[in-house]
Amino acid sequence: MINYLKEVQAEMRHVNWPNRRQITFFTIIVVVVSFVVAYYLGVFDALFTWIFENYIL
């Protein structure tokens, strides 16, 4: 177990961590894409609800 933790620590030194600007940029991208997907899902949900209520029921 100790050997495993030493290897993990050694590998973590090789990781190329993103800087603050990259983290901010990708966070904004994720939030914008999430809102766009939520908007389209909401539109389709409203459309299918309207179709179901007006034509099926």
Protein Blocks (a to p, Z undefined) as FASTA:
>chain_A
ZZmmmmmmmmmmmpccddfklmmmmmmmmmmmmmmmmmmmmmmmmmmmmmmmmmmZZ
